[in-house]
């Protein structure tokens, strides 16, 4: 540093920096690690551990299984060739190539829609899993649990393919119960008993050990899959950043939709808003100068509005200001595994009702799966104005 240069401090963070001014009451209380990998290594009893792993790498569990099979033979894959004898793993690979969801695709509701979305991608997914089985397991002794592991890998690959190259397309809204039913159907076709959510202990242990190794400082998920994670999050994070600067257009569009709905008759308007939409609706309704008419109920789903209020980052409402008297009844839906979903009852006492759901999905899929979750509609039905 030059002696003739004077350096003055400008410490702005304490007064103007972002802080949780209400002590973090907008953050849901965790019953386990919120999402995945947030508080150290995963517990092998965590039911989402396998699916968190497969979201990042659909074949990781199968590869870990193959490594365990080789270890039982001292690291040597092949146990010897017997003329005229077909390796049992080849039969397994053939079954995987023949997997289908035809029967499930005829089901009604979200399950049938999910099966129909995945059916065109099942052949390619089954081919990749079958290739991995032939490459890494042929020559090793037979072992239990492969049916469920193969079914989960096929499902995870099919979902990734259905969402577009590198997962860049629109995420499929998938409820955990529907996922488990489809995986169970695939497992049944392979002759296994590990159906979907009832992951066998050994297989779950394999998944957790693999995921914890990926979460290590040297080789974390964030580094291994940074391109996929960043690419998938850019639309959401970009929308939020743009809204903070140019949100007037979004609020104007919502106001127009509310006015048109009110003019068409049929009773009070219910605003149902997901994620950033919830922020925009809260901002719109909190603007006491011109509240939209006829909004009888606001329902936010997986929204960050309470969190932004606690940060003093809402556009229309400062942290020390209450909701205006004109603000309608507010129901806030969250899943504790959704890192982008927050709670509002302690942020706005007596003005917000929090409803918790469990989509049985890891983050980030938990954030996009609310509207495929039947329990959401069961909770909202009695709350809607008549």
Secondary structure, DSSP 8 states (H G I E B T S, - for coil): --TT--------HHHHS---TTSSTTS---SS-SSSSTTSS--TT-TTHHHHHHHH-TTHHHHHHHHHHHHTTTT-------TT---HHHHHHHHHHT---TTGGGSSHHHHHHHHHHHHHHHHHHHHHHHHHHHHTTTS---TTHHHHHHHHHHHHHHHHHT-GGG-S------HHHHHHHHHHHHHHTT----TTS--HHHHHHHHHHHHHHTSSSS-HHHHTHHHHHHHHHHHHHHHHHHHHH-HHHHHHHHHHHHHHHHT-SS-EEEEEETHHHHHHHHHHH-TTS--TTEEEEEEES--HHHHHHTT--SS--TT----TT--EEEEEE-TT-TT----TTTSTTTEEEEE------TTHHHH-GGG-HHHHHHHHTTS--
